[in-house]
Amino acid sequence: MEESIIKKYVKDLNGLLKEIRSWEEKGTIVSETLSNVEPFMYETAIVFIFGRLYNFFSFGNIVFASRIGPPYLDCVVQHNGDPKGLEFEIRSSGFKEHIEKRHVESKDYKNTIIICWKHDWIKDCPSDIDVIELKHFWELAKNSNQTQ
């Protein structure tokens, strides 16, 4: 995940990583388990994990409802006073289906953030779409824990 995305949306990276490390220590949400179940994950797991980490992001009000703003996005948040559509996916490439089925138009990309477990849509992901890869934070937490 790009450093610019972290700087743009994460208000407390150290707190977020500390939270993830505490989950790992307690066995609440363990990265090895997540890696093993990744092929069987549902979008609701991503919503759950993001909900547990929400306070570490620089989002304001959040509305979980269908068909708000651009059709078919999962919810809308405020970021720096602007509404942003959130789309939860296991893999970022899952958002392609929304584009192909015209559930979301290209004019809405700049207002869309994909929250996913794994960002696998690197090659042709439109540059107007921001992607927050949750798995990346587990990797950062593990690596920063080893250096402390």
N, C-alpha and C positions, 0 to 999 in steps of 0.2 A: 504494500500500500504506500502511496506517495506521502512523503513527509508533509507536503502542503495540505493534504486532506486532514491529517491529524491536527495540524496547527489551526486549520479553518474551523473544525467542528469539536475538538476535544478541549474542554476548559481546564481539566485537571488530570493530565496523563499520569503523573505519579500516583495520585489517589486511585485511578482506574487500575493501574498495574498492581498496586498494593491490594486492592479488592480481589483481583484475580488470583494473586498468590495466596490470599487467605482462603479462597475457595478450594484451591489445590491442596493446601495444608489440611483443611477440614474434610476434603473429599466431597465437597458440595457439587462442584462442576469441575470435572477433571479432564484436561486436554487429551490424555490418552483414550479415555472413554469416548470423548467427542469424535476423535479421529476414527475410532472403531465403528461408531454408529453413523458416521457421515453419510454413507450410501443409503441409509434408512431414515435420515432426518426428514422432518416435516417443517414447513415454514413456521409453525407455531413455536418450535424450539428456538428459532432465531428471534421471534418476538419476545419470548420469555427471557432469553439472555440479554437482549437489548434493554428490556424493561428493568432488569437488575442493574444495568450499567448506566441508565438514562441520566442520572444526576451528574455524571462526569462529562457529559456533552454540553455544548453551548446552545441547546435548544430551549425555546420558551414553551408556550402552551402547546399541548399535543391533543389531537382529536383522533380517536380511533373510530372510524366509521367508513363504510364503503361509499364509493362514488362521491367523494368530496373533491373539489377542485378538478384536476384532470380525471376523467373517468377511470375507475378500476384501481386507483392507487390505494394502498392500505390505510394510510392516514396522512394527516397534514400537521406539520410543526411550524413554529415560528423560529426563524434564524435571522438575527440582526434586524428584526422587524418585518422581514419578508416571509410569506408563506412558502414552505417547501413541501412537496409531496414525498412521502417515504414509501418505498416498495421493499418489502421483506422477501428475500429469496435465499435458498440454500446456497446456490451458486449464482454469481452475478449474471451469467449468461442466460439465466431463466427469464430475465427481463426482455430478451429478444422476442419472445412469444407475444408479449404485450404490444411491441412495436409492429410485428408482423401482422397481428390481428387488428391493428389500428385502435387498440384500447387507449393508447397514448400517442399523441402527435409530436413531431420533432420540435414544434414551438414550445412544448412543455418540458423538454429535456433539461433546460437550464434551471428548472424548478424541481428537479427530481434528484433524490438521493437514494441509492440502492444500499440497503443494510443487508449484508450477506455473511454467511460463514466463510465462504471461499470466493475470492475474486479470480475467476477463470476466464473472463471476457476481456482479455488484455488487448488483443490484436485489433478488433474493429469496434470496440466500445466507443460510442460517440463522446467526444471530448467535453460536451456540455453536461454529461451525467457524472455526478460525483459518486464514488463507491467507497463505502466504509466496510472493510473486511474485519469481522470480529476475530477470526482466527489469528490475525496478525497481532492482536493485543496479547493473546496467550503466548505467542512466540517472543514478543518483547518482554513479557513478564518473566518468562523462563530464562531468557538471555540476561536480563538485568539482575535477576536473582543470583545468577552464577558469578556476576562481577562484584557483588556486594560482600 
